Structure formats: C-alpha cells, structure tokens
Amino acid sequence: MLAVVIILKSIFSLKTFDQIYMLTNGGPGTATQTLSHYIYFNGMKYGQIGYASSVAWLMVIPMIFLTYAYAKFVFRKR
C-alpha cells in the first residue's frame, strides 16, 4: 500500500500547477516554481513554445517510469 501511495503521489506532484500559480505565482523569485509552472511560463509568457514543448516531453519520461512501476506493482502475480 505504501509503494502505491508513494508512486501516485510522485506522479501527482509532477503535475502540480494550479495551487502554485494561484498562491505564489512561482515566487519569491523561483523558490516555489515547479516544472509544470516553468513550462507554462516559458511557453505562454515568454513565447518560447519549442523550448516549453521539449521540457514538457522531458517531464513525460519520469512519469512513464513511475507509471510502469505502478502498473508492475499493481498487476504482479501473487
């Protein structure tokens, strides 16, 4: 149970955007900026769509590994 919670929480933490955007907007400075917030600001505010897209694809890689670990843990044979 603990492994499932850890894997799911780490996947959800990679996607955290709305709370940080509304509460601190990534500040002070970049102290509370997450990867999804960084992608949003580079793509929408600074207009670097290609760079933001490549960083977003780099964010997908850990999510794939975490999802694979979750699926392997849940669907293992007993």
Secondary structure, DSSP 8 states (H G I E B T S, - for coil): -HHHHHHHHHHHHHT--HHHHHHTTT-STTTT--HHHHHHIIIIIS--HHHHHHHHHHHHHHHHHHHHHHHHHHT---
